[in-house]
Amino acid sequence: MTNITCISHRKDVDGLVSAALIKATKRCKVILADYNDLKEKLNTIKEFDELYLCDMGLNLEVVNQIIKYAKTKPPNSIHYIDHHYIDPFILEEINKVGIDITHSLDESTSVLVYQKFSKFLPKKAELLAAYGAITDYMDSQPIARKIIQGYDRQFILFEATLLSYALTKGNEDFLLKLVDELSGFKYPHQIPNVIDKAIEQVDNITKLMVKIEKNGKKMKNFAYVELDELAIGNIANFLIGIFNVPIGVVYRVLKDKEVFEVSLRGSDECKYHLGIVISKIANKLGGFGGGHPKASGAQIPLNRLNDFLQILDQELSNN
């Protein structure tokens, strides 16, 4: 029996549905990860015939690990599917060792996965790709837009939003269950506990809006706030409206690891590629990060928090 493993991003819909699409195609084992534990999760994989790595921007530590694996495997045993900005040098290095690369900045990872395996999947599978594209703000891209035009847009928005809100309130077991149910092409509203968890997060957000208005701070080019939330990405959008800025920044302190996680979101008026901006700053400060034009994130040493805010404001002023 073929031993196939998929590691995918746990913190957003794009990562979860990418894993679900690969599971539907390959009947693989799924491991969910984030940037802070991706290397650790990779180290738990002792044997595999095929390995899929989805929706995870790569840093040099992780690159070195998958290159090490690739050197012991036949070509195309490791597959990297992603849409985050990646340094061209890194792409060149992993390509040299025979890693199969599906990478584009133009569509969400879930759309790239669907496109790669569409001939093995039922038409209904394209809905999963649509959920990932919408929640990653890439629904206006050519392939995603064509998929969504074939359905009622409000229906897809509803299902995608349920998933996006529910996953923020779920533990690892719940997220793996989501992947399993989605791989069987259940609609999100049909999956047990999804609606309840989504409503719980909606209630939480209404309280957070008050906290954001009270504690948020505005700099020249963005507004920011500290929150102790597992999923801070979507919340960054509220800063944009509350403070009338093009970019919202939310960070969460992880004291035990002496780092902070940060998420950026940009409005339509944002003229920067936030993935490139955050990658450049994070590397400079001893962390790592990346993303796409309107949404990005990073993990950076805690003692560089003030430096990060100042450098980000300066970088946005210079561009």
C-alpha positions in Angstrom: 0.0 0.0 0.0 1.3 3.4 -1.0 2.3 5.7 2.0 1.2 9.2 1.1 1.2 12.2 3.5 -0.1 15.7 3.1 1.0 18.6 5.3 -1.2 21.7 4.9 -1.8 25.0 6.6 -4.1 24.7 9.5 -5.1 28.3 10.1 -7.2 29.1 7.1 -9.8 27.6 4.8 -7.4 27.6 1.8 -5.1 25.2 3.7 -7.8 22.9 5.0 -9.6 22.5 1.6 -6.3 22.0 -0.2 -5.7 19.0 2.2 -9.2 17.8 1.6 -8.8 17.8 -2.2 -5.6 15.9 -2.0 -7.1 13.4 0.5 -10.0 12.9 -1.9 -7.6 12.2 -4.7 -4.8 10.3 -2.9 -6.5 8.9 0.2 -3.5 10.3 2.1 -2.8 10.9 5.8 -3.2 14.6 6.6 -1.1 16.6 9.0 -2.0 20.2 9.8 0.7 22.7 10.6 1.5 26.3 11.0 4.8 28.2 10.4 5.8 27.8 14.1 5.6 24.0 14.0 6.1 23.0 10.4 9.7 21.8 10.9 8.6 19.8 13.9 5.7 18.2 11.9 8.1 17.4 9.1 10.4 15.7 11.5 7.6 13.3 12.5 7.4 11.8 9.0 9.9 8.9 9.0 8.7 7.1 5.9 6.7 8.1 2.9 6.3 7.3 -0.8 4.8 10.7 -1.6 4.7 13.9 0.4 2.5 16.9 -0.4 3.2 20.3 1.2 0.4 22.8 0.7 -0.2 26.4 1.4 2.9 26.9 3.4 5.4 29.5 2.5 8.9 28.1 3.0 11.8 29.4 5.1 15.4 28.2 4.8 15.1 25.7 7.8 12.1 24.0 6.2 13.7 24.1 2.7 16.8 22.3 4.1 14.6 19.7 5.6 12.7 18.8 2.5 15.9 18.9 0.4 17.3 16.3 2.8 14.2 14.1 2.3 14.2 14.7 -1.5 17.8 13.4 -1.8 16.7 10.0 -0.5 13.7 9.7 -2.7 13.0 9.3 -6.5 12.2 12.5 -8.4 8.7 13.9 -7.9 8.1 12.0 -4.6 7.7 15.4 -2.9 5.1 17.9 -4.2 5.1 21.6 -3.2 1.8 23.4 -4.0 1.5 27.0 -2.9 0.6 30.6 -3.9 2.6 32.6 -1.4 5.5 34.7 -2.5 8.7 32.6 -2.4 12.2 33.8 -2.9 13.3 32.7 -6.4 16.5 31.3 -4.9 14.5 28.9 -2.8 12.3 27.8 -5.7 15.5 27.1 -7.7 17.0 25.1 -4.9 14.1 22.8 -4.3 13.6 22.3 -8.1 17.2 21.1 -8.3 16.6 18.1 -6.1 13.6 16.9 -8.1 10.7 18.3 -6.0 7.5 18.7 -8.1 6.5 22.4 -7.8 3.1 23.9 -8.5 3.5 27.5 -7.6 1.7 30.7 -8.7 0.8 34.0 -7.2 -2.2 34.3 -9.4 -4.6 31.8 -7.7 -5.2 30.4 -4.2 -3.5 27.1 -3.3 -6.8 25.3 -3.3 -7.5 26.4 -6.9 -4.0 25.2 -7.8 -4.7 21.8 -6.2 -8.0 21.5 -7.9 -6.6 22.4 -11.2 -3.8 19.8 -10.7 -6.1 16.9 -9.9 -9.4 17.9 -11.5 -9.5 14.9 -13.8 -9.6 12.7 -10.7 -12.3 14.7 -8.9 -16.0 15.2 -9.3 -17.3 18.6 -10.4 -18.5 19.3 -6.9 -14.9 19.4 -5.8 -14.5 22.8 -7.4 -16.7 24.3 -4.6 -13.9 23.5 -2.2 -11.5 25.5 -4.4 -14.0 28.4 -4.4 -14.2 28.4 -0.6 -10.4 28.7 -0.4 -10.2 31.4 -3.0 -12.9 33.6 -1.4 -11.5 33.4 2.1 -8.0 34.2 0.8 -9.3 37.2 -1.1 -8.5 35.7 -4.5 -12.0 35.1 -5.8 -11.5 37.7 -8.6 -8.6 35.7 -10.2 -9.4 34.1 -13.6 -9.9 30.4 -12.6 -11.6 31.1 -9.3 -13.9 33.7 -10.9 -14.9 31.2 -13.6 -15.7 28.6 -10.9 -17.8 31.0 -8.8 -19.8 32.2 -11.8 -21.2 28.7 -12.2 -22.9 28.9 -8.8 -25.0 31.2 -6.7 -22.4 33.5 -5.2 -24.3 34.1 -1.9 -24.4 30.3 -1.4 -20.6 30.0 -1.8 -20.0 33.0 0.4 -22.2 31.6 3.1 -20.5 28.2 3.1 -17.0 29.7 2.9 -17.7 32.1 5.8 -19.1 29.2 8.0 -15.8 27.4 7.5 -13.6 30.4 8.1 -15.3 31.3 11.4 -15.7 27.7 12.6 -12.1 26.7 12.2 -11.0 29.5 14.6 -12.9 27.8 17.4 -11.8 24.2 16.6 -9.0 22.1 18.1 -6.8 19.8 16.1 -9.3 16.9 16.2 -12.1 19.2 14.9 -9.9 20.5 12.1 -8.9 17.1 11.0 -12.6 16.1 11.1 -13.3 19.1 8.9 -10.8 17.9 6.3 -12.2 14.4 6.4 -15.8 15.6 5.9 -14.8 18.1 3.1 -12.9 15.3 1.3 -16.2 13.5 1.1 -17.6 16.8 -0.4 -20.1 17.6 2.4 -21.3 21.1 2.4 -19.9 23.0 5.4 -23.4 23.6 6.8 -23.9 19.8 6.9 -20.8 19.1 9.0 -21.5 18.6 12.7 -20.7 21.6 14.9 -19.7 23.9 12.1 -22.7 26.2 12.5 -22.4 26.3 16.3 -18.7 27.1 16.2 -19.2 29.8 13.5 -21.9 31.5 15.6 -19.6 31.3 18.6 -16.9 33.2 16.6 -19.4 35.8 15.4 -20.3 36.5 19.0 -16.6 36.7 19.9 -16.0 39.2 17.0 -18.7 41.5 18.1 -16.9 41.8 21.5 -13.5 42.2 19.9 -14.7 45.1 17.8 -15.3 47.1 21.0 -11.8 46.1 22.2 -10.2 47.0 18.9 -11.8 50.5 18.9 -10.6 51.0 22.5 -7.1 49.6 22.3 -6.1 50.0 18.7 -3.4 52.5 17.7 -2.9 54.4 14.4 0.4 55.0 12.7 1.1 56.9 9.5 0.3 54.0 7.2 -1.6 51.4 9.2 -3.5 50.7 12.5 -2.5 48.0 14.8 -3.7 46.2 18.0 -2.6 43.3 20.2 -5.1 40.5 20.8 -4.9 37.1 22.4 -6.8 35.2 19.7 -5.9 32.0 17.9 -7.0 33.4 14.6 -6.0 37.0 14.2 -6.0 37.3 10.4 -9.7 38.1 9.7 -9.8 40.4 12.7 -7.2 42.7 11.1 -9.8 43.7 8.6 -11.8 45.5 11.3 -8.9 47.9 12.0 -9.2 49.1 8.4 -12.8 50.3 8.9 -12.6 51.5 12.4 -9.4 53.6 11.9 -10.0 54.4 8.2 -6.6 53.1 7.1 -5.6 50.9 4.1 -3.8 48.3 6.2 -4.8 46.6 9.5 -2.2 44.8 11.7 -3.0 42.4 14.5 -0.4 40.7 16.6 -0.4 38.0 19.3 2.3 37.4 21.8 3.6 33.9 22.5 5.6 34.4 25.6 6.6 30.8 26.0 8.3 30.9 22.6 9.5 34.6 22.9 7.9 35.5 19.6 4.9 37.3 18.3 2.6 36.3 15.5 1.4 39.1 13.2 -1.2 39.3 10.5 -1.7 42.0 8.0 -4.8 42.7 5.8 -5.1 45.3 3.1 -8.1 47.1 1.6 -8.6 47.7 -2.1 -6.8 51.0 -1.6 -3.7 49.2 -0.4 -1.0 49.6 -3.1 1.5 47.2 -1.5 2.2 43.5 -1.9 1.9 42.7 1.8 3.4 39.2 1.3 6.6 40.6 -0.1 6.7 43.5 2.5 6.3 41.1 5.5 8.8 38.6 4.2 11.4 41.2 3.8 10.9 42.7 7.2 10.6 39.4 9.0 13.9 38.1 7.5 15.6 41.3 8.6 14.4 40.9 12.2 15.3 37.2 12.5 11.8 35.8 11.8 10.0 34.5 8.8 6.8 35.3 7.0 5.1 35.8 3.7 1.7 35.9 2.0 -0.1 37.4 -0.9 -0.9 41.0 -1.9 -3.8 41.7 0.5 -3.1 39.2 3.3 0.1 38.2 5.0 1.6 37.0 8.2 4.8 36.4 10.1 6.4 35.2 13.3 9.1 37.4 14.7 11.2 37.4 17.9 9.3 39.3 20.7 12.2 41.6 21.5 11.9 43.1 17.9 8.2 44.1 18.2 8.8 47.8 18.4 11.4 47.6 15.6 8.8 45.8 13.5 6.2 48.5 13.9 8.7 51.2 13.1 10.2 49.4 10.1 6.8 48.5 8.7 5.7 52.1 8.8 8.9 53.3 7.2 8.8 50.6 4.5 5.2 51.5 3.6 6.2 55.2 3.4 9.1 54.4 1.1 7.2 52.3 -1.4 
